[in-house]
Amino acid sequence: MATYDFLFDWTGLRTWCGASGDDGGGMMSMAQLLAQSSGNSAEKTAWETPFPSMDAMHEACTSFPQSRELTSGLEQGFMSIKNSLKVVVDPLTQPLSWALNEALWIMQAVPWFIMIPLLMLIAFAVARSFKLVGLVALCFGFLGFVDYYTYTMQTLAIIFVCAFTCVLLGVPIGIAMSRSDRVQRIMIPILDMLQTLPPFVYLIPLIFLFSVTEPKLYGIAIILYAIVPVVRLTDLGIRLVDADVIEAADAFGMTKTQKLFNVEIPLALPNIMAGVNQTIMMSLAMVVIASLVSAPGLGVLVLRGIRSLELGVGLLSGLGIVLLAIILDRVTKAALARINVSQTR
């Protein structure tokens, strides 16, 4: 007798179920077969009572669906809408593939003796710090010295495109959330889901939608994973703008657009830049995982170290990712510090 037979007898659903899985000649569970072959009873004590799961209910009622039917149903449902979904999503995401391809080509086509000084110049323009410029030169020089320059440029190209896309999409979404409590209530559960999903889960539906050779496959995964901080902190930054400042702007007769661009965004810029910093760091973390679906860069070397058990390759490529993270973090934090200083004057 199955554990939950009483439930279907009590509710009058036994006729819908038919005979119990072990009384009516139906398929017996592995535990029942083992118990029968060993001469022991398959009955469970009260201490061993299983959770009323789908499979436990199926033992008592063969018409009750099993958990594997739910997972296969989800898969079949996704596959049934895959072609229609691809018709809509493919054209919208094609510019991302073009941007990634072009960025990868540019970062690899420009010679190192032009690219590294250019990156140093960008770091100085952002941070106004010779120490940081020296750090950039030292890190890229080391990565080039160990023959990881090309992989580093590939990783940097992907981060530039994906982080820029996150800012391009995330800041307007954050502004919309700060403007409307209803939009915020809608977006918060979506952002919570994106923030808590394991990184590998982002890749599962995308593998079925796009070819592994398409850059947008890993580009979309990186953007979905990394966009959350810039959205949240943009919303928070604008909502934290002092009400007295908004009241003064209203007294001067500013329109909503003027208040947004001349008052709210400048005052919220430290929070927005903090979100950009976190977005860049999360993009870098996801680039490594995205190497599983053909994303180029240092993540390929990490994956090679794992697959081929090449300890040196794995450790050195991991060190390269750490150095890249340090550079990006220091540059964005230096930019944030300059913004904070300019606002206190």
BAPAPA-251988 format. One record per residue (C-alpha): chain; x, y, z; residue number from 1. Coordinates in nm, 2 decimals, padded with zeros to 4 digits. Example, Ala and Ser with C-alpha at 12.3 -4.5 7.8 and 13.67 -1.06 7.14 Angstrom:
REM BAPAPA-251988
+---+--------+--------+--------+-----+
! c !     c1 !     c2 !     c3 !   k !
+---+--------+--------+--------+-----+
! A !  01.23 ! -00.45 !  00.78 !   1 !
! A !  01.37 ! -00.11 !  00.71 !   2 !
+---+--------+--------+--------+-----+
END
This chain:
REM BAPAPA-251988
+---+--------+--------+--------+-----+
! c !     c1 !     c2 !     c3 !   k !
+---+--------+--------+--------+-----+
! A !  00.00 !  00.00 !  00.00 !   1 !
! A !  00.14 !  00.34 ! -00.10 !   2 !
! A !  00.19 !  00.61 !  00.17 !   3 !
! A ! -00.07 !  00.85 !  00.04 !   4 !
! A ! -00.35 !  00.61 ! -00.07 !   5 !
! A ! -00.57 !  00.74 !  00.21 !   6 !
! A ! -00.56 !  01.09 !  00.06 !   7 !
! A ! -00.71 !  00.98 ! -00.27 !   8 !
! A ! -00.96 !  00.75 ! -00.09 !   9 !
! A ! -01.07 !  01.03 !  00.14 !  10 !
! A ! -01.12 !  01.28 ! -00.14 !  11 !
! A ! -01.31 !  01.04 ! -00.35 !  12 !
! A ! -01.05 !  01.05 ! -00.63 !  13 !
! A ! -00.98 !  00.67 ! -00.63 !  14 !
! A ! -01.20 !  00.62 ! -00.94 !  15 !
! A ! -01.00 !  00.88 ! -01.12 !  16 !
! A ! -00.67 !  00.72 ! -01.01 !  17 !
! A ! -00.77 !  00.36 ! -01.08 !  18 !
! A ! -00.60 !  00.10 ! -00.87 !  19 !
! A ! -00.30 !  00.18 ! -00.65 !  20 !
! A !  00.04 !  00.14 ! -00.81 !  21 !
! A !  00.11 ! -00.16 ! -00.60 !  22 !
! A ! -00.23 ! -00.32 ! -00.58 !  23 !
! A ! -00.36 ! -00.29 ! -00.93 !  24 !
! A ! -00.09 ! -00.46 ! -01.13 !  25 !
! A !  00.06 ! -00.12 ! -01.22 !  26 !
! A !  00.43 ! -00.05 ! -01.25 !  27 !
! A !  00.60 ! -00.10 ! -00.91 !  28 !
! A !  00.87 !  00.13 ! -00.78 !  29 !
! A !  01.23 !  00.02 ! -00.75 !  30 !
! A !  01.21 !  00.02 ! -00.37 !  31 !
! A !  00.90 ! -00.21 ! -00.39 !  32 !
! A !  01.08 ! -00.45 ! -00.63 !  33 !
! A !  01.39 ! -00.46 ! -00.41 !  34 !
! A !  01.17 ! -00.52 ! -00.10 !  35 !
! A !  00.97 ! -00.79 ! -00.27 !  36 !
! A !  01.29 ! -00.97 ! -00.40 !  37 !
! A !  01.45 ! -00.96 ! -00.05 !  38 !
! A !  01.13 ! -01.08 !  00.12 !  39 !
! A !  01.10 ! -00.76 !  00.32 !  40 !
! A !  00.79 ! -00.54 !  00.34 !  41 !
! A !  00.80 ! -00.21 !  00.15 !  42 !
! A !  00.59 ! -00.04 !  00.42 !  43 !
! A !  00.75 !  00.27 !  00.57 !  44 !
! A !  00.74 !  00.37 !  00.94 !  45 !
! A !  00.60 !  00.71 !  01.04 !  46 !
! A !  00.96 !  00.84 !  01.07 !  47 !
! A !  01.02 !  00.75 !  00.71 !  48 !
! A !  00.71 !  00.92 !  00.57 !  49 !
! A !  00.81 !  01.08 !  00.24 !  50 !
! A !  00.73 !  01.44 !  00.16 !  51 !
! A !  00.40 !  01.46 ! -00.04 !  52 !
! A !  00.58 !  01.52 ! -00.37 !  53 !
! A !  00.46 !  01.44 ! -00.72 !  54 !
! A !  00.64 !  01.11 ! -00.73 !  55 !
! A !  00.51 !  01.01 ! -00.39 !  56 !
! A !  00.16 !  01.10 ! -00.50 !  57 !
! A !  00.21 !  00.90 ! -00.82 !  58 !
! A !  00.29 !  00.59 ! -00.62 !  59 !
! A ! -00.06 !  00.62 ! -00.46 !  60 !
! A ! -00.23 !  00.73 ! -00.78 !  61 !
! A ! -00.09 !  00.63 ! -01.12 !  62 !
! A ! -00.29 !  00.91 ! -01.29 !  63 !
! A ! -00.11 !  01.17 ! -01.09 !  64 !
! A !  00.18 !  01.32 ! -01.29 !  65 !
! A !  00.54 !  01.26 ! -01.20 !  66 !
! A !  00.80 !  01.53 ! -01.17 !  67 !
! A !  00.97 !  01.41 ! -01.49 !  68 !
! A !  00.65 !  01.48 ! -01.67 !  69 !
! A !  00.66 !  01.84 ! -01.55 !  70 !
! A !  01.02 !  01.89 ! -01.66 !  71 !
! A !  00.96 !  01.73 ! -02.00 !  72 !
! A !  00.65 !  01.95 ! -02.04 !  73 !
! A !  00.85 !  02.26 ! -01.97 !  74 !
! A !  01.10 !  02.15 ! -02.23 !  75 !
! A !  00.84 !  02.07 ! -02.49 !  76 !
! A !  00.66 !  02.40 ! -02.42 !  77 !
! A !  00.99 !  02.59 ! -02.48 !  78 !
! A !  01.07 !  02.40 ! -02.79 !  79 !
! A !  00.72 !  02.47 ! -02.93 !  80 !
! A !  00.77 !  02.84 ! -02.90 !  81 !
! A !  01.14 !  02.84 ! -02.99 !  82 !
! A !  01.10 !  02.92 ! -03.36 !  83 !
! A !  00.85 !  03.20 ! -03.30 !  84 !
! A !  01.06 !  03.35 ! -03.02 !  85 !
! A !  01.37 !  03.33 ! -03.24 !  86 !
! A !  01.19 !  03.53 ! -03.52 !  87 !
! A !  01.13 !  03.81 ! -03.27 !  88 !
! A !  01.46 !  03.80 ! -03.07 !  89 !
! A !  01.70 !  03.73 ! -03.35 !  90 !
! A !  01.67 !  04.07 ! -03.53 !  91 !
! A !  01.67 !  04.26 ! -03.21 !  92 !
! A !  01.99 !  04.10 ! -03.09 !  93 !
! A !  02.18 !  04.10 ! -03.42 !  94 !
! A !  02.34 !  04.44 ! -03.35 !  95 !
! A !  02.50 !  04.29 ! -03.04 !  96 !
! A !  02.67 !  04.03 ! -03.26 !  97 !
! A !  02.79 !  04.29 ! -03.50 !  98 !
! A !  02.92 !  04.51 ! -03.21 !  99 !
! A !  03.10 !  04.21 ! -03.05 ! 100 !
! A !  03.26 !  04.10 ! -03.38 ! 101 !
! A !  03.38 !  04.46 ! -03.46 ! 102 !
! A !  03.51 !  04.51 ! -03.11 ! 103 !
! A !  03.70 !  04.18 ! -03.12 ! 104 !
! A !  03.85 !  04.26 ! -03.46 ! 105 !
! A !  03.96 !  04.62 ! -03.36 ! 106 !
! A !  04.12 !  04.51 ! -03.03 ! 107 !
! A !  04.32 !  04.24 ! -03.21 ! 108 !
! A !  04.40 !  04.43 ! -03.53 ! 109 !
! A !  04.55 !  04.73 ! -03.36 ! 110 !
! A !  04.92 !  04.66 ! -03.28 ! 111 !
! A !  05.02 !  04.64 ! -02.92 ! 112 !
! A !  05.25 !  04.94 ! -02.93 ! 113 !
! A !  04.94 !  05.15 ! -03.02 ! 114 !
! A !  04.68 !  04.98 ! -02.81 ! 115 !
! A !  04.87 !  04.97 ! -02.48 ! 116 !
! A !  04.96 !  05.35 ! -02.49 ! 117 !
! A !  04.60 !  05.42 ! -02.59 ! 118 !
! A !  04.47 !  05.23 ! -02.29 ! 119 !
! A !  04.72 !  05.42 ! -02.07 ! 120 !
! A !  04.59 !  05.75 ! -02.21 ! 121 !
! A !  04.23 !  05.65 ! -02.14 ! 122 !
! A !  04.32 !  05.56 ! -01.78 ! 123 !
! A !  04.50 !  05.90 ! -01.74 ! 124 !
! A !  04.20 !  06.09 ! -01.89 ! 125 !
! A !  03.96 !  05.92 ! -01.65 ! 126 !
! A !  04.17 !  05.90 ! -01.33 ! 127 !
! A !  04.44 !  06.18 ! -01.37 ! 128 !
! A !  04.67 !  05.95 ! -01.19 ! 129 !
! A !  05.02 !  05.85 ! -01.30 ! 130 !
! A !  05.03 !  05.57 ! -01.05 ! 131 !
! A !  04.73 !  05.41 ! -01.22 ! 132 !
! A !  04.88 !  05.46 ! -01.56 ! 133 !
! A !  05.19 !  05.28 ! -01.44 ! 134 !
! A !  04.97 !  05.00 ! -01.31 ! 135 !
! A !  04.79 !  04.97 ! -01.65 ! 136 !
! A !  05.13 !  04.96 ! -01.83 ! 137 !
! A !  05.27 !  04.70 ! -01.59 ! 138 !
! A !  04.97 !  04.47 ! -01.60 ! 139 !
! A !  04.93 !  04.47 ! -01.98 ! 140 !
! A !  05.31 !  04.44 ! -02.02 ! 141 !
! A !  05.31 !  04.13 ! -01.80 ! 142 !
! A !  05.02 !  03.97 ! -01.98 ! 143 !
! A !  05.19 !  04.04 ! -02.31 ! 144 !
! A !  05.52 !  03.90 ! -02.18 ! 145 !
! A !  05.35 !  03.56 ! -02.10 ! 146 !
! A !  05.19 !  03.56 ! -02.45 ! 147 !
! A !  04.84 !  03.63 ! -02.31 ! 148 !
! A !  04.80 !  03.97 ! -02.48 ! 149 !
! A !  04.55 !  03.85 ! -02.75 ! 150 !
! A !  04.33 !  03.67 ! -02.50 ! 151 !
! A !  04.34 !  03.98 ! -02.28 ! 152 !
! A !  04.23 !  04.20 ! -02.56 ! 153 !
! A !  03.95 !  03.96 ! -02.65 ! 154 !
! A !  03.82 !  03.97 ! -02.29 ! 155 !
! A !  03.85 !  04.35 ! -02.28 ! 156 !
! A !  03.66 !  04.39 ! -02.60 ! 157 !
! A !  03.37 !  04.17 ! -02.47 ! 158 !
! A !  03.36 !  04.37 ! -02.15 ! 159 !
! A !  03.36 !  04.70 ! -02.32 ! 160 !
! A !  03.06 !  04.61 ! -02.55 ! 161 !
! A !  02.86 !  04.43 ! -02.28 ! 162 !
! A !  02.92 !  04.69 ! -02.01 ! 163 !
! A !  02.83 !  04.97 ! -02.25 ! 164 !
! A !  02.51 !  04.79 ! -02.35 ! 165 !
! A !  02.43 !  04.74 ! -01.98 ! 166 !
! A !  02.47 !  05.11 ! -01.91 ! 167 !
! A !  02.27 !  05.20 ! -02.23 ! 168 !
! A !  01.98 !  04.99 ! -02.12 ! 169 !
! A !  02.01 !  04.99 ! -01.74 ! 170 !
! A !  02.02 !  05.37 ! -01.68 ! 171 !
! A !  01.69 !  05.44 ! -01.86 ! 172 !
! A !  01.53 !  05.15 ! -01.68 ! 173 !
! A !  01.66 !  05.28 ! -01.35 ! 174 !
! A !  01.53 !  05.63 ! -01.43 ! 175 !
! A !  01.19 !  05.48 ! -01.52 ! 176 !
! A !  01.18 !  05.29 ! -01.19 ! 177 !
! A !  01.26 !  05.61 ! -01.00 ! 178 !
! A !  00.99 !  05.80 ! -01.18 ! 179 !
! A !  00.71 !  05.54 ! -01.11 ! 180 !
! A !  00.65 !  05.32 ! -00.81 ! 181 !
! A !  00.44 !  05.09 ! -01.03 ! 182 !
! A !  00.74 !  05.03 ! -01.27 ! 183 !
! A !  00.96 !  04.97 ! -00.96 ! 184 !
! A !  00.72 !  04.71 ! -00.83 ! 185 !
! A !  00.72 !  04.53 ! -01.16 ! 186 !
! A !  01.10 !  04.54 ! -01.21 ! 187 !
! A !  01.21 !  04.45 ! -00.86 ! 188 !
! A !  01.10 !  04.08 ! -00.89 ! 189 !
! A !  01.26 !  04.06 ! -01.23 ! 190 !
! A !  01.59 !  04.20 ! -01.10 ! 191 !
! A !  01.58 !  03.97 ! -00.80 ! 192 !
! A !  01.54 !  03.67 ! -01.03 ! 193 !
! A !  01.83 !  03.79 ! -01.26 ! 194 !
! A !  02.05 !  03.85 ! -00.95 ! 195 !
! A !  01.99 !  03.51 ! -00.79 ! 196 !
! A !  01.98 !  03.28 ! -01.09 ! 197 !
! A !  02.31 !  03.07 ! -01.11 ! 198 !
! A !  02.52 !  03.20 ! -01.40 ! 199 !
! A !  02.51 !  02.87 ! -01.58 ! 200 !
! A !  02.13 !  02.89 ! -01.60 ! 201 !
! A !  02.15 !  03.19 ! -01.83 ! 202 !
! A !  02.31 !  02.98 ! -02.09 ! 203 !
! A !  02.05 !  02.70 ! -02.10 ! 204 !
! A !  01.77 !  02.87 ! -02.30 ! 205 !
! A !  02.01 !  03.07 ! -02.51 ! 206 !
! A !  02.18 !  02.76 ! -02.64 ! 207 !
! A !  01.85 !  02.64 ! -02.78 ! 208 !
! A !  01.78 !  02.98 ! -02.93 ! 209 !
! A !  02.11 !  03.07 ! -03.10 ! 210 !
! A !  02.39 !  02.89 ! -03.26 ! 211 !
! A !  02.71 !  02.85 ! -03.05 ! 212 !
! A !  02.90 !  03.04 ! -03.32 ! 213 !
! A !  02.69 !  03.35 ! -03.27 ! 214 !
! A !  02.85 !  03.61 ! -03.04 ! 215 !
! A !  02.51 !  03.73 ! -02.91 ! 216 !
! A !  02.47 !  03.39 ! -02.74 ! 217 !
! A !  02.73 !  03.48 ! -02.47 ! 218 !
! A !  02.67 !  03.85 ! -02.51 ! 219 !
! A !  02.31 !  03.83 ! -02.40 ! 220 !
! A !  02.41 !  03.60 ! -02.11 ! 221 !
! A !  02.67 !  03.85 ! -01.99 ! 222 !
! A !  02.43 !  04.15 ! -02.02 ! 223 !
! A !  02.14 !  03.97 ! -01.83 ! 224 !
! A !  02.38 !  03.87 ! -01.55 ! 225 !
! A !  02.56 !  04.21 ! -01.52 ! 226 !
! A !  02.28 !  04.47 ! -01.58 ! 227 !
! A !  02.12 !  04.45 ! -01.23 ! 228 !
! A !  02.36 !  04.67 ! -01.03 ! 229 !
! A !  02.34 !  04.97 ! -01.27 ! 230 !
! A !  01.96 !  04.95 ! -01.28 ! 231 !
! A !  01.93 !  04.93 ! -00.90 ! 232 !
! A !  02.18 !  05.20 ! -00.82 ! 233 !
! A !  02.04 !  05.44 ! -01.08 ! 234 !
! A !  01.70 !  05.40 ! -00.93 ! 235 !
! A !  01.84 !  05.44 ! -00.58 ! 236 !
! A !  02.06 !  05.74 ! -00.67 ! 237 !
! A !  01.77 !  05.94 ! -00.82 ! 238 !
! A !  01.54 !  05.86 ! -00.54 ! 239 !
! A !  01.80 !  05.98 ! -00.29 ! 240 !
! A !  01.82 !  06.33 ! -00.44 ! 241 !
! A !  01.73 !  06.58 ! -00.17 ! 242 !
! A !  01.37 !  06.68 ! -00.19 ! 243 !
! A !  01.47 !  07.04 ! -00.11 ! 244 !
! A !  01.68 !  07.05 ! -00.43 ! 245 !
! A !  01.39 !  06.92 ! -00.63 ! 246 !
! A !  01.17 !  07.19 ! -00.47 ! 247 !
! A !  01.42 !  07.46 ! -00.56 ! 248 !
! A !  01.43 !  07.33 ! -00.92 ! 249 !
! A !  01.05 !  07.35 ! -00.94 ! 250 !
! A !  01.07 !  07.70 ! -00.80 ! 251 !
! A !  01.30 !  07.80 ! -01.09 ! 252 !
! A !  01.03 !  07.66 ! -01.33 ! 253 !
! A !  01.24 !  07.37 ! -01.46 ! 254 !
! A !  01.06 !  07.11 ! -01.67 ! 255 !
! A !  01.08 !  06.74 ! -01.58 ! 256 !
! A !  01.34 !  06.68 ! -01.85 ! 257 !
! A !  01.55 !  06.98 ! -01.73 ! 258 !
! A !  01.53 !  06.86 ! -01.37 ! 259 !
! A !  01.64 !  06.51 ! -01.48 ! 260 !
! A !  01.94 !  06.61 ! -01.68 ! 261 !
! A !  02.05 !  06.92 ! -01.49 ! 262 !
! A !  01.97 !  06.82 ! -01.13 ! 263 !
! A !  01.88 !  06.46 ! -01.06 ! 264 !
! A !  02.13 !  06.27 ! -01.28 ! 265 !
! A !  02.43 !  06.49 ! -01.18 ! 266 !
! A !  02.35 !  06.44 ! -00.81 ! 267 !
! A !  02.29 !  06.07 ! -00.86 ! 268 !
! A !  02.61 !  06.02 ! -01.07 ! 269 !
! A !  02.81 !  05.88 ! -00.78 ! 270 !
! A !  02.56 !  05.60 ! -00.73 ! 271 !
! A !  02.53 !  05.54 ! -01.10 ! 272 !
! A !  02.91 !  05.51 ! -01.13 ! 273 !
! A !  02.91 !  05.27 ! -00.84 ! 274 !
! A !  02.66 !  05.06 ! -01.04 ! 275 !
! A !  02.88 !  05.08 ! -01.35 ! 276 !
! A !  03.17 !  04.96 ! -01.15 ! 277 !
! A !  02.98 !  04.66 ! -01.02 ! 278 !
! A !  02.84 !  04.59 ! -01.37 ! 279 !
! A !  03.19 !  04.58 ! -01.52 ! 280 !
! A !  03.31 !  04.34 ! -01.24 ! 281 !
! A !  03.01 !  04.11 ! -01.30 ! 282 !
! A !  03.07 !  04.12 ! -01.68 ! 283 !
! A !  03.42 !  04.00 ! -01.62 ! 284 !
! A !  03.30 !  03.72 ! -01.40 ! 285 !
! A !  03.05 !  03.60 ! -01.66 ! 286 !
! A !  03.30 !  03.62 ! -01.94 ! 287 !
! A !  03.49 !  03.33 ! -01.79 ! 288 !
! A !  03.17 !  03.12 ! -01.76 ! 289 !
! A !  03.06 !  03.22 ! -02.11 ! 290 !
! A !  03.38 !  03.05 ! -02.25 ! 291 !
! A !  03.17 !  02.73 ! -02.22 ! 292 !
! A !  02.97 !  02.86 ! -02.52 ! 293 !
! A !  03.26 !  02.98 ! -02.74 ! 294 !
! A !  03.32 !  03.32 ! -02.58 ! 295 !
! A !  03.69 !  03.40 ! -02.66 ! 296 !
! A !  03.94 !  03.55 ! -02.41 ! 297 !
! A !  04.11 !  03.45 ! -02.09 ! 298 !
! A !  03.81 !  03.23 ! -02.00 ! 299 !
! A !  03.91 !  02.99 ! -02.27 ! 300 !
! A !  04.25 !  02.94 ! -02.10 ! 301 !
! A !  04.08 !  02.88 ! -01.77 ! 302 !
! A !  03.86 !  02.62 ! -01.93 ! 303 !
! A !  04.16 !  02.46 ! -02.10 ! 304 !
! A !  04.33 !  02.44 ! -01.76 ! 305 !
! A !  04.03 !  02.26 ! -01.61 ! 306 !
! A !  03.97 !  02.02 ! -01.91 ! 307 !
! A !  04.33 !  01.93 ! -01.97 ! 308 !
! A !  04.44 !  01.95 ! -01.60 ! 309 !
! A !  04.70 !  02.21 ! -01.70 ! 310 !
! A !  04.76 !  02.37 ! -01.36 ! 311 !
! A !  05.00 !  02.64 ! -01.48 ! 312 !
! A !  04.77 !  02.75 ! -01.76 ! 313 !
! A !  04.48 !  02.77 ! -01.53 ! 314 !
! A !  04.66 !  02.96 ! -01.26 ! 315 !
! A !  04.83 !  03.21 ! -01.50 ! 316 !
! A !  04.51 !  03.28 ! -01.69 ! 317 !
! A !  04.33 !  03.33 ! -01.35 ! 318 !
! A !  04.60 !  03.57 ! -01.25 ! 319 !
! A !  04.54 !  03.76 ! -01.58 ! 320 !
! A !  04.17 !  03.79 ! -01.50 ! 321 !
! A !  04.26 !  03.92 ! -01.15 ! 322 !
! A !  04.49 !  04.18 ! -01.30 ! 323 !
! A !  04.22 !  04.29 ! -01.55 ! 324 !
! A !  03.97 !  04.32 ! -01.27 ! 325 !
! A !  04.21 !  04.53 ! -01.07 ! 326 !
! A !  04.27 !  04.77 ! -01.36 ! 327 !
! A !  03.90 !  04.81 ! -01.44 ! 328 !
! A !  03.81 !  04.85 ! -01.07 ! 329 !
! A !  04.07 !  05.11 ! -01.01 ! 330 !
! A !  03.99 !  05.31 ! -01.32 ! 331 !
! A !  03.61 !  05.32 ! -01.24 ! 332 !
! A !  03.67 !  05.40 ! -00.87 ! 333 !
! A !  03.91 !  05.68 ! -00.97 ! 334 !
! A !  03.64 !  05.82 ! -01.19 ! 335 !
! A !  03.39 !  05.80 ! -00.91 ! 336 !
! A !  03.63 !  05.97 ! -00.67 ! 337 !
! A !  03.68 !  06.26 ! -00.92 ! 338 !
! A !  03.30 !  06.30 ! -00.95 ! 339 !
! A !  03.26 !  06.30 ! -00.57 ! 340 !
! A !  03.54 !  06.57 ! -00.54 ! 341 !
! A !  03.38 !  06.79 ! -00.81 ! 342 !
! A !  03.04 !  06.77 ! -00.64 ! 343 !
! A !  03.18 !  06.88 ! -00.30 ! 344 !
! A !  03.34 !  07.19 ! -00.44 ! 345 !
+---+--------+--------+--------+-----+
END
